[in-house]
Amino acid sequence: MLRLPTALKAFSDVLKNEGVTLYAVGGCVRDALLDRPVHDVDLTSSLKPDELIERAKAFGIEARTVQKTLGTVLLTVDGTAYEHTTFRTESYGTGGTHRPDAVRFAASPEEDAFRRDFSVNALYESVSDGTLVDPTGGLKDLERRLLRTATADPEIILRDDGLRILRLVRFAAALDFAVDPRTWDAARANAALLEDVAWERKRQELDRILTGPRVYEALSMLRDVGALPYLLPELTACDGVQQRKDHHKYDVLSHMFHTCENTPNELGCRLIGLLHDVGKPEAKRRDGNLYAHDVYGEAIAKKALERLKYPNALIGRVTAAIRVHMFDLCETASEATLRKRFAVLGRERTEDLIMIREADIRGSGYKTAYVAERWRDVYERMLSEHAPFSENELAVTGADIMKELGLLPGERVGRIKRQLLLHCAVHPQENRRDALLRRMHDYA
């Protein structure tokens, strides 16, 4: 049974006395029954937006309309927001654009349930007394750990809204549920409907998949259900591309899936892992080898992430990591070289470089003791020695350089600053004003 605020239960009791049952619905009920953490609680009843707002305000609850056509109202109880939607039925046109063509408000959960995606998400719990209503057989599916559409014919649910195919994959991976065979077949048959779904909506589902559990399984399901061409078409070219068996157990696509799963659970890291070798097919096509796949991969990943409408800062971070991930592949770089490279990259991108090297090796499918220990050791010593990781951290400024050397603003000043940064990366104890004023004469 859900744990809900006393004030919300009291409001529910008032509604019940008027003949209206307020229900919690969807994932919150499902997760409570599975003894999983509950994050957001969605509410539903027969009350239309204006009716609910009137009763909520009379009770002292803040309420405002979010989407009147869909019957969505936001209630704020004890500082927590709850989204309420009126029972409704929906009808959709052709295509998979996610938004219904027509909405009709309904009177019962039995009518409302069959517009929802999966049976385990169509469970209703009375806020007042915890009574469960299960119009679609979701309780039995919870016991069987099975993901099945709310309708007997899965074509209806998946044809109405292409985004549900991505949600199917996300829930199956997150809950560790099997997928009903008829539901899976319908998802594969309708995968092309994802072409009609806005890129921003697809990105939101991809983000949840990448930062959820069982990432390798989820990505493999996206491939097998036929969703990749409408989500990340660049990855489809990687499927089946073979690599040196002494270095990689898997083809390029499976390797990237494994690498992604071996990164820390943070969106930027997961995107770096997923796309780090995306340039290999292009390198093989153009050059007959894979040597320049980091260069090709940077441009390919940038195009993919821009299409998915990711923020520019995240795109820059991911593509920068892809561009440098082949650095020092044979472990021959001296410590001084490593220090200079890390200083130029900066802290965040150095951490990304170390991260992707470790994940890349673990994602190869072979056990190895080497997971960038030497890089991490050098980097941590630089941190402990307070080595500068940008020119702004130097003990002198561009103005100091111009004054000391009698220079005008220009590229020469920038080159001297870069030389001072590289010097201090190797000799952090010399990042002092007096030492750098002497040193800059050598570089001038």
C-alpha positions, 0 to 999 in steps of 0.5 A, spaced: 500 500 500 502 506 498 504 511 503 501 518 502 500 524 506 495 525 511 492 531 508 491 527 501 487 522 504 483 527 508 481 530 501 480 523 498 475 522 504 471 528 503 471 526 495 468 519 497 463 522 501 461 526 495 461 519 491 467 520 488 473 515 489 480 518 488 485 513 486 493 513 485 494 509 478 500 507 474 507 506 476 507 508 483 502 502 484 506 497 480 512 499 484 509 499 491 506 492 490 513 490 487 516 493 493 520 498 489 522 505 491 516 510 489 518 516 486 512 520 483 505 518 484 499 520 479 492 521 481 486 519 477 478 520 478 472 522 474 472 529 476 473 534 470 479 539 471 474 545 473 470 540 478 477 538 481 480 545 482 474 547 485 474 542 490 481 542 492 481 549 493 475 549 498 479 544 502 485 548 502 489 545 496 493 548 491 491 546 484 492 549 477 490 546 470 496 543 466 492 541 460 485 542 460 484 537 453 487 531 457 484 533 463 490 534 467 491 538 473 497 539 478 495 538 485 500 541 491 500 537 497 505 538 503 509 541 498 509 535 493 506 535 486 501 530 484 498 530 477 491 528 476 488 526 470 480 525 469 478 518 467 478 518 459 478 514 453 482 516 447 482 515 439 488 516 435 489 517 427 494 514 423 502 514 425 505 514 431 505 521 433 504 520 441 498 525 441 491 523 441 486 526 436 480 525 440 479 525 448 472 523 451 472 524 459 469 517 462 466 515 469 470 509 471 477 506 471 474 500 467 474 505 461 480 509 463 484 502 464 484 500 456 487 507 454 494 505 458 500 502 455 501 496 459 497 492 464 502 493 470 501 500 469 493 500 469 492 498 476 488 503 481 489 504 488 484 508 492 487 513 496 482 513 502 482 505 503 488 502 499 482 498 495 485 495 488 482 495 482 485 491 476 481 492 470 486 489 465 489 483 469 495 487 471 496 483 478 497 476 475 502 479 470 506 482 476 506 475 479 508 472 472 513 478 471 510 479 465 510 485 460 503 485 456 499 491 453 493 493 457 488 491 451 487 484 449 490 486 442 497 489 443 496 492 436 491 497 438 496 500 444 502 500 440 499 502 433 496 508 437 503 511 440 510 509 437 513 511 443 510 505 447 515 501 443 521 505 447 517 504 453 516 497 453 524 496 452 525 501 458 520 497 463 522 490 461 529 492 463 528 496 469 523 491 472 527 485 469 520 482 466 519 478 460 515 481 454 509 477 452 510 474 445 504 477 442 506 484 445 513 483 442 511 481 435 506 487 435 512 492 437 517 489 432 511 490 426 510 497 428 517 499 430 517 504 424 511 508 427 517 511 431 519 515 425 513 520 427 515 521 434 518 527 436 526 527 437 525 530 444 520 525 446 525 519 443 531 522 447 527 522 453 526 515 453 533 514 451 536 517 457 531 513 461 534 507 458 541 509 458 541 511 466 537 505 468 538 498 470 540 492 465 543 497 460 546 492 455 539 488 455 535 494 454 540 496 448 540 489 445 532 489 445 532 496 442 536 493 436 532 486 436 525 490 436 527 494 430 528 501 434 535 503 432 534 506 425 529 511 428 533 512 434 540 512 433 541 510 425 548 511 426 549 505 430 545 500 425 552 500 421 556 497 426 551 491 427 555 485 425 562 489 423 567 484 426 574 486 429 580 483 431 579 477 435 585 478 440 582 484 442 575 484 441 570 478 443 564 482 440 562 485 433 562 493 434 555 494 436 555 489 441 562 492 444 559 499 444 553 496 448 557 492 453 562 498 454 556 503 455 554 498 461 561 498 464 561 506 464 558 510 471 551 511 471 551 518 468 548 520 462 554 523 459 558 517 461 553 512 458 553 516 451 560 516 451 560 509 452 555 508 447 558 512 441 565 511 442 566 506 436 561 509 432 566 511 427 569 504 425 564 502 419 566 509 416 573 508 417 573 501 414 569 503 408 574 509 407 580 507 409 580 499 409 582 499 416 579 502 423 585 507 425 582 513 424 575 511 427 576 516 433 576 522 427 570 519 424 566 518 430 567 525 433 563 528 427 558 522 426 556 522 434 555 530 433 550 529 428 546 524 432 546 528 438 544 534 435 538 530 431 536 528 438 536 535 441 542 534 446 545 540 450 551 543 446 555 542 452 553 535 453 555 534 445 561 537 446 563 533 452 561 526 448 565 528 442 571 530 445 571 524 449 570 520 442 576 524 439 581 522 444 579 515 446 585 512 442 590 516 446 596 512 448 593 505 446 600 502 447 601 505 454 608 508 451 607 515 453 611 518 458 609 521 465 611 528 462 606 527 456 601 524 460 601 530 464 601 535 459 595 532 455 591 531 462 592 539 463 590 541 456 584 536 456 582 539 463 579 535 469 572 533 466 575 531 460 581 527 463 576 524 467 572 522 461 578 519 458 580 515 464 573 512 464 572 510 457 579 507 457 577 503 463 570 501 460 572 500 453 577 495 456 572 491 460 567 492 454 572 488 450 569 481 453 576 479 455 578 479 462 584 484 463 588 487 469 589 493 466 584 498 466 588 505 466 591 504 473 597 508 470 593 514 467 589 514 474 595 514 478 598 520 474 592 524 474 591 523 482 598 525 483 597 532 479 590 533 483 594 532 490 600 537 487 595 542 485 597 542 478 593 547 473 588 544 468 587 551 465 591 557 463 586 561 468 589 557 474 596 559 472 599 564 477 600 569 472 595 572 467 596 575 460 596 582 462 602 580 466 606 577 460 604 583 456 607 587 461 613 583 463 615 582 455 613 588 452 608 585 448 601 587 445 595 582 445 595 577 440 597 570 438 604 570 441 601 571 448 596 565 448 602 561 445 606 563 451 601 562 456 600 555 453 607 553 454 607 555 461 601 551 462 605 545 459 611 546 464 607 547 470 603 540 469 610 537 469 612 542 474 606 544 479 611 547 484 613 552 479 606 555 478 608 561 482 608 568 480 616 569 480 618 563 477 613 564 471 615 571 470 622 568 469 620 562 465 616 566 460 623 570 458 625 563 455 619 562 451 619 569 449 
